[in-house]
């Protein structure tokens, strides 16, 4: 009767030889036996298949419009769906089965189980419907969430056919789904479960995982390196790209030692370092101040027939310039040009910046002109480096001309440009020019930073404009910046030099209220102001306050006090300073000076 029903329900387009072929396939399925239709629900599966096929033929937009399906659906369970996918008695197309599967998922109260989802997953991978498989797994991963790798892996294994040759594709898709969802720990767990159970290595999944892992946050680069070694040991083919990225990650956090270990591993894995490999490590050594190691690597590079490129030379020139080895940097620059390599903007800027910081501004200007002659367009960094050098040597006229040239070439001065000019003007005593530049910054919407404010305050104090300096300090606070101790001390010193020690004390208290812990320099500035006005008792009280706060006086402190006592002919009781004993190394010398000062004062009184 079952055979009769099957033949009766079989649609006309299917032929007998197809049916026989299907029976042969059943013998190789997990639910098959020697009998043609061993499963007890075969009639139901055939009826469902016929209805699905009928719906597809009539192009129904909704399976529920089919009256035969409406009668069957209430009794349909996830087990039936699993068997329908596995047995597929009427050989429905993969896309048709997937369409019906998705329809059921959207039709409550029916709910697929993890078992039925995994069965469909194997079916999709078997028929190379990989985008659909990935979409299904992404849905499963989003539903299961993090820390679900173990349960999902187990379910995939349980639903897998013994002769399922597409298992690698399934695990590829699973690892990729976890990576794309951001569950990296689960992706790693999947990889480890695959290797532990000796399944074929999911190369595409590992590739996807590594591409994500090697670009994790810098502080996680050690974990990335450990995982890469683990993946390599599992049989994944080594790729120079991942070695280079990991080296860059270690160099970025200053761990050049580990970067060197990665570099050494390249040859151990049967690969050859590329110019990028060498450049990455050379740059890392130069940035950490180990230029000699960088130069040695350049030699190794050349001995292996790899020609250094512009990046190689730029990294080494930068390292030499930062180490103050300007002559060697210039020689390396000449060597590069002699080999026919055209310096780029970075190379020129590196050399110009180093020469400006080393005081060789004339040489920097010469290289700047060479840069222009070779058609290399300077950027803002180049101009700012040269501008800094000109301001340091006090050539403000050339600095202004350079700013005009920069603006004429279409580059807009930035905060660094203006701050450099302001600092140069302040140091040269051109305060009105500095303030004019500040006004221009405000007009152009460029915010002043703490460096700009500090430069202006320093210049105003140097110019004796104490009230303007104090107003600038207030502006700095209003802008949300926190002046450091030296900035406060400059203004306090300026007030004390004008005789306004009271205002100096006010600023000291302000410093303390804002969380500053004034050091000995700040106290010395105040003490000097008091001593110059003959306020020796107040100076002594300030000294006591210093000691109570744990601020140790230094030689300058006692010299200020000694000078004050001498100039104002005040008698000094040595016992007064006993509390300071041990705070300075030359206390005995100081005590003798106090005794001599006291004797001199008494002699003057006798006269």
C-alpha positions in Angstrom: 0.0 0.0 0.0 2.9 2.4 0.8 4.5 1.7 -2.5 1.2 2.3 -4.3 0.7 5.6 -2.5 4.2 6.7 -3.4 3.7 5.9 -7.1 0.3 7.6 -7.0 1.7 10.8 -5.4 4.7 11.0 -7.6 4.4 14.0 -10.0 4.4 13.4 -13.7 7.7 15.2 -14.5 9.6 12.5 -12.5 10.6 9.3 -14.4 11.1 5.8 -13.2 14.9 5.9 -13.7 15.0 8.9 -11.4 13.1 7.0 -8.8 15.5 4.1 -9.0 18.4 6.5 -8.7 16.9 7.9 -5.5 16.5 4.4 -4.0 20.2 3.9 -4.7 21.0 7.1 -2.9 19.0 6.1 0.1 21.3 3.2 0.7 24.1 5.7 1.5 22.0 7.9 3.8 22.1 7.5 7.6 18.4 6.5 7.7 18.5 4.1 4.8 18.4 0.3 4.7 18.0 -2.3 2.0 14.3 -1.7 1.8 13.3 1.2 -0.6 11.3 3.2 1.9 12.2 2.2 5.4 10.9 5.2 7.3 7.5 5.0 8.8 6.5 8.6 7.9 7.4 8.1 4.2 3.9 8.6 3.0 3.6 11.9 4.9 6.9 13.1 3.5 5.8 12.3 0.0 2.5 14.1 0.5 4.4 17.2 1.8 6.9 17.0 -1.1 4.0 16.7 -3.6 2.2 19.7 -2.1 5.5 21.8 -2.0 6.1 20.9 -5.6 2.6 21.8 -6.6 2.9 25.2 -4.8 6.1 25.9 -6.7 4.6 24.9 -10.0 1.6 27.2 -9.5 3.9 29.9 -8.2 1.9 30.4 -5.0 3.4 33.3 -3.1 2.3 31.7 0.2 2.5 28.0 0.9 -0.5 28.4 3.2 -2.6 29.0 0.0 -2.2 25.4 -0.9 -5.2 23.5 0.6 -3.2 20.2 0.8 -0.4 21.9 2.8 -3.0 23.6 5.1 -4.2 20.1 6.1 -0.7 18.8 6.7 1.0 21.7 8.4 -0.7 21.4 11.9 0.7 17.9 12.3 4.2 18.8 11.0 7.0 18.6 13.5 10.7 19.5 13.3 11.5 15.8 13.1 9.4 15.6 9.9 11.3 18.6 8.5 14.7 17.0 9.3 13.7 13.8 7.6 12.3 15.7 4.6 15.7 17.4 4.2 17.6 14.2 4.7 15.5 11.9 2.6 13.9 14.3 0.1 11.8 11.5 -1.4 10.7 13.4 -4.5 14.1 15.0 -5.1 12.9 18.6 -4.6 15.5 21.2 -5.6 17.7 22.6 -2.8 16.3 26.1 -3.3 12.8 24.7 -3.0 13.5 22.9 0.3 15.2 26.0 1.7 12.2 28.2 0.7 9.8 25.8 2.5 12.2 25.7 5.5 12.2 29.5 5.8 8.5 29.6 5.4 8.0 27.3 8.4 10.4 29.5 10.4 8.1 32.4 9.8 4.8 30.5 10.7 4.2 30.3 14.4 3.6 28.2 16.4 6.0 26.0 14.4 9.6 26.3 15.6 12.7 24.7 14.2 15.0 23.0 16.6 18.8 23.2 16.6 18.8 19.7 15.1 16.7 20.8 12.1 18.8 23.9 11.6 22.0 22.0 11.5 20.5 19.4 9.2 19.6 22.2 6.7 23.1 23.6 7.2 24.7 20.3 6.0 22.2 20.2 3.2 23.2 23.7 2.0 26.9 23.1 2.2 26.5 19.8 0.4 24.9 21.6 -2.5 27.4 24.5 -2.3 24.8 27.0 -1.3 27.4 28.8 0.8 25.9 32.3 1.1 22.7 30.7 2.4 24.6 28.5 4.8 26.5 31.5 6.1 23.2 33.4 6.5 21.7 30.5 8.4 24.7 30.2 10.7 24.7 33.9 11.4 21.2 33.7 12.5 22.0 30.7 14.8 25.0 32.5 16.3 23.0 35.6 17.0 20.3 33.5 18.7 22.8 31.4 20.7 25.1 34.3 21.6 28.6 34.1 23.0 30.0 31.0 24.6 27.9 28.8 22.4 30.7 27.3 20.3 30.8 24.0 22.1 27.0 23.3 21.9 26.7 24.4 18.3 29.7 22.4 17.3 28.3 19.3 19.0 25.0 19.6 17.2 26.7 20.0 13.8 28.7 16.8 14.5 25.6 14.9 15.6 23.7 15.8 12.4 26.6 15.1 10.1 26.5 12.2 7.6 29.4 9.7 7.9 30.1 10.3 4.2 29.6 14.1 4.4 32.5 15.4 2.3 31.6 19.1 2.7 32.3 19.1 6.5 35.2 21.6 5.9 32.7 24.0 4.3 30.4 23.7 7.4 33.2 24.6 9.8 34.5 27.3 7.5 31.0 28.9 7.7 30.7 28.4 11.4 34.1 30.1 12.2 33.3 33.0 9.8 29.8 33.5 11.4 31.4 33.8 14.9 34.1 36.2 13.6 31.5 38.4 11.7 29.4 38.5 14.9 32.3 39.6 17.0 32.5 36.4 19.1 36.2 35.8 18.6 36.6 33.6 21.6 33.9 31.3 20.1 35.6 31.3 16.7 38.9 30.2 18.3 37.0 27.5 20.3 35.5 26.2 17.0 39.0 26.0 15.5 40.3 24.1 18.4 37.4 21.7 18.5 37.9 21.0 14.8 41.6 20.2 15.2 41.0 18.2 18.4 38.4 16.0 16.7 40.7 15.6 13.7 38.3 17.1 11.1 39.8 18.7 8.0 41.3 22.1 8.7 38.8 24.9 7.8 41.3 27.0 5.9 38.9 29.7 4.8 37.5 30.0 8.4 41.1 30.2 9.8 42.0 32.9 7.2 39.0 35.0 8.2 39.8 34.5 11.9 43.4 35.5 11.5 42.6 38.6 9.4 40.5 39.8 12.4 42.8 38.6 15.2 46.1 40.1 13.9 44.4 43.5 13.8 43.1 43.5 17.4 44.1 46.1 19.8 47.9 46.5 20.2 48.0 45.2 23.8 46.5 41.9 22.5 49.2 41.3 19.9 50.9 38.6 22.0 47.7 36.6 22.1 47.4 37.0 18.4 50.9 35.8 17.8 50.3 32.7 20.0 47.1 31.9 18.1 48.9 32.3 14.8 51.6 29.8 15.8 48.8 27.4 17.0 47.0 27.7 13.6 50.3 27.2 11.8 51.1 24.1 13.8 47.6 22.7 12.9 48.6 22.6 9.2 47.6 26.1 8.0 49.9 27.3 5.2 52.1 30.2 6.5 51.6 33.6 4.8 54.1 36.4 4.9 51.2 38.9 5.2 50.3 37.7 8.7 53.9 37.7 9.9 54.4 41.3 8.7 51.1 42.5 10.4 52.1 40.9 13.7 55.6 42.4 13.5 54.0 45.8 13.0 51.7 45.2 16.0 54.6 44.5 18.3 56.6 47.4 16.9 53.6 49.7 17.5 53.7 48.9 21.2 57.5 49.2 21.4 58.0 45.5 21.8 60.7 45.1 19.2 62.1 42.0 20.9 59.0 40.0 20.1 58.9 41.6 16.6 62.3 40.1 16.1 61.0 36.7 17.2 58.3 36.9 14.6 60.9 37.9 12.0 63.0 34.9 12.8 60.0 32.6 12.6 59.5 33.5 8.9 62.5 31.5 7.7 61.7 28.7 10.1 58.4 28.3 8.4 60.0 28.0 4.9 59.3 31.6 3.8 61.7 34.5 2.9 61.3 37.9 4.5 60.2 40.6 2.1 61.2 44.2 1.9 58.1 45.0 4.0 59.3 42.5 6.6 62.8 44.2 6.8 61.3 47.7 6.8 58.9 46.9 9.6 61.6 45.7 11.9 64.1 48.4 10.9 61.5 51.1 11.6 60.7 49.4 14.9 64.4 49.4 16.0 64.9 53.1 14.9 61.8 54.3 16.8 63.1 52.7 20.0 66.5 54.3 19.5 68.4 51.2 18.4 69.6 52.6 15.1 72.6 50.4 15.0 70.4 47.3 14.8 68.4 49.0 12.0 71.6 49.6 10.1 72.7 46.0 10.6 69.4 44.8 9.2 69.9 47.0 6.2 73.2 45.1 5.6 71.4 41.7 6.0 68.7 42.9 3.6 71.3 43.8 0.9 73.2 40.5 1.4 70.0 38.6 0.6 69.6 40.5 -2.6 66.8 42.7 -1.3 67.3 46.4 -2.3 66.4 48.9 0.4 63.6 51.2 -0.8 62.7 54.8 0.1 60.9 53.6 3.2 64.0 51.8 4.4 66.1 54.9 4.1 63.4 57.2 5.6 63.2 55.0 8.7 67.0 55.0 9.1 67.4 58.7 8.4 64.7 59.5 11.0 66.4 57.3 13.6 69.8 58.9 13.0 68.4 62.4 13.1 66.6 61.7 16.4 69.8 60.4 17.8 71.5 63.6 16.8 73.6 61.9 14.2 72.8 64.4 11.5 76.0 63.9 9.5 75.3 60.2 9.1 71.7 60.9 8.3 72.8 63.3 5.5 75.3 60.7 4.2 72.5 58.1 4.1 70.3 60.6 2.2 73.1 61.1 -0.4 73.5 57.3 -0.7 69.8 56.9 -1.4 69.9 59.6 -4.1 73.0 58.0 -5.5 71.1 54.7 -6.0 68.6 56.4 -8.1 65.9 56.4 -5.4 63.8 59.6 -5.4 63.2 60.9 -1.9 59.5 61.4 -1.1 57.9 64.0 1.1 58.4 61.9 4.2 62.1 61.5 3.6 62.7 65.2 3.0 60.6 66.2 6.0 62.4 63.7 8.2 65.8 65.1 7.3 64.6 68.8 7.4 63.0 68.3 10.8 66.2 66.6 12.2 68.4 69.4 10.9 66.2 72.1 12.3 66.1 70.5 15.7 69.9 70.1 15.5 70.3 73.8 14.8 71.5 73.3 11.1 68.8 75.5 9.7 70.9 76.6 6.7 71.2 72.9 5.6 67.5 72.3 6.2 66.7 75.3 3.9 69.0 73.9 1.3 67.2 70.5 1.4 63.9 72.3 1.3 64.9 74.0 -2.0 66.1 70.6 -3.4 62.7 69.2 -2.4 60.9 72.0 -4.4 63.3 71.5 -7.4 62.5 67.8 -7.6 58.8 68.5 -7.7 58.1 67.1 -4.3 55.3 69.2 -2.7 55.9 70.1 0.9 53.0 69.5 3.3 52.1 71.2 6.5 54.4 69.0 8.5 57.4 70.1 6.4 56.6 73.8 6.7 56.0 73.5 10.4 59.3 71.7 10.9 61.2 74.4 9.0 59.3 77.1 10.7 60.3 75.7 14.1 63.9 75.8 13.1 63.7 79.4 11.9 62.0 80.6 15.1 64.6 78.8 17.3 67.4 80.7 15.7 65.4 83.9 15.9 64.9 84.4 12.1 61.3 85.7 12.4 61.5 87.5 9.1 62.2 84.3 7.1 59.6 82.5 9.3 56.9 85.0 8.3 57.9 84.8 4.6 57.6 81.0 4.8 54.1 81.2 6.3 53.1 83.5 3.4 54.6 81.1 0.9 52.8 78.2 2.6 49.4 80.1 2.4 50.2 80.9 -1.3 50.6 77.2 -2.1 47.1 76.5 -0.8 48.1 75.2 2.7 46.2 76.6 5.6 48.3 77.3 8.8 47.2 75.1 11.7 47.5 75.3 15.4 51.1 74.1 15.3 52.0 76.8 12.8 50.5 79.6 14.8 51.9 78.3 18.2 55.4 78.0 16.7 55.2 81.6 15.5 53.8 82.9 18.8 56.6 81.1 20.7 59.2 82.6 18.4 57.8 86.1 18.8 57.5 85.8 22.6 61.2 84.7 22.9 62.2 87.5 20.6 60.3 90.1 22.7 57.7 90.8 20.0 54.7 90.5 22.3 52.4 92.6 20.1 53.1 90.4 17.1 52.5 87.3 19.3 49.1 88.7 20.5 48.1 89.7 17.0 48.8 86.1 15.9 46.6 84.9 18.8 43.8 87.2 17.7 44.1 85.7 14.2 43.8 82.2 15.6 40.6 83.1 17.4 39.2 84.8 14.2 39.9 81.7 12.1 38.3 79.4 14.7 41.6 77.7 15.7 41.5 76.9 19.4 44.5 77.7 21.5 46.0 74.8 23.4 48.0 74.6 26.6 51.3 75.1 24.7 50.0 78.3 23.1 48.8 79.7 26.4 52.0 78.8 28.2 54.1 80.5 25.4 52.1 83.7 25.8 52.2 83.7 29.6 55.9 83.2 29.5 56.4 86.0 27.0 54.2 88.4 29.0 56.1 87.6 32.2 59.4 88.1 30.4 58.1 91.4 29.2 57.1 92.4 32.8 53.4 92.6 31.9 52.3 90.8 35.0 48.6 91.7 34.9 48.3 90.7 31.2 50.1 87.4 32.1 47.6 86.8 35.0 44.7 87.5 32.6 46.1 85.1 30.1 46.3 82.5 33.0 42.6 83.1 33.6 41.8 82.6 29.9 43.7 79.4 30.0 41.7 78.1 32.9 38.4 79.3 31.3 39.4 77.3 28.1 39.5 74.2 30.2 43.3 73.8 30.4 45.2 73.1 33.6 48.3 75.2 34.0 51.3 73.2 35.2 53.5 74.2 38.2 56.1 76.0 36.1 53.4 78.2 34.5 52.0 79.2 37.9 55.5 79.8 39.2 56.3 82.1 36.3 53.4 84.3 37.1 54.1 84.2 40.9 57.7 85.2 40.1 56.6 88.1 38.0 54.3 89.4 40.7 57.1 89.0 43.3 59.6 90.9 41.1 57.1 93.8 40.9 56.9 93.8 44.7 53.4 92.3 44.9 54.2 89.3 47.1 50.6 89.3 48.4 49.4 88.3 44.9 52.1 85.7 44.7 50.7 84.1 47.9 47.2 84.2 46.5 48.3 82.3 43.4 50.2 79.8 45.7 46.9 79.1 47.5 45.1 78.8 44.2 47.6 76.2 43.0 47.1 74.2 46.2 43.3 74.4 45.9 43.4 73.0 42.4 45.4 70.0 43.5 48.9 71.1 42.8 51.7 70.3 45.2 54.1 73.3 44.8 57.7 72.3 44.8 60.8 74.0 46.2 61.2 76.2 43.1 57.8 77.9 43.7 58.6 78.4 47.4 62.0 79.8 46.5 60.4 82.4 44.2 58.1 83.6 47.0 60.9 83.6 49.5 63.1 85.6 47.2 60.3 88.2 46.9 59.9 88.5 50.7 63.6 88.7 51.3 64.1 91.5 48.8 61.4 93.4 50.7 63.0 92.7 54.0 60.2 90.5 55.2 62.5 88.1 57.0 60.0 87.0 59.6 57.5 86.1 56.9 60.3 84.3 55.0 61.0 82.2 58.1 57.3 81.4 58.4 57.3 80.3 54.8 60.3 78.1 55.5 58.4 76.5 58.3 55.4 75.9 56.1 57.6 74.2 53.5 59.0 71.9 56.2 55.5 71.1 57.5 54.4 70.1 54.0 57.4 67.9 53.5 59.0 70.2 50.9 62.8 70.0 51.4 64.7 73.3 51.1 67.7 73.3 48.8 70.9 75.3 48.6 69.1 78.1 46.7 66.6 78.4 49.6 69.3 79.0 52.2 71.2 81.3 49.9 68.1 83.4 49.4 67.6 83.6 53.2 71.3 84.3 53.9 71.3 87.1 51.2 68.2 88.6 52.8 69.7 88.6 56.3 72.9 90.1 55.0 71.2 92.9 53.0 68.8 93.9 55.7 71.4 93.6 58.5 69.1 91.4 60.6 70.7 89.4 63.4 70.3 85.6 63.0 70.0 83.2 65.8 71.6 80.0 64.6 69.2 77.9 66.8 66.4 79.3 64.7 67.7 77.0 61.8 68.3 73.9 63.8 65.1 72.4 62.4 66.6 72.5 58.9 69.6 70.5 59.9 70.1 67.5 57.7 67.9 68.8 54.9 70.9 70.0 52.9 74.3 68.4 52.5 76.2 71.6 53.2 74.4 72.5 56.4 77.6 73.0 58.3 78.8 75.5 55.8 75.5 77.3 55.9 75.7 77.5 59.8 79.1 79.0 59.6 77.9 81.6 57.1 75.0 82.5 59.4 77.4 82.9 62.3 79.6 85.2 60.2 76.5 87.1 59.2 75.4 87.5 62.8 78.9 88.7 63.8 79.0 91.2 61.0 75.7 92.6 62.0 76.8 93.0 65.6 80.0 94.8 64.5 78.0 97.3 62.5 75.7 98.0 65.4 78.8 98.7 67.6 80.1 101.2 65.1 
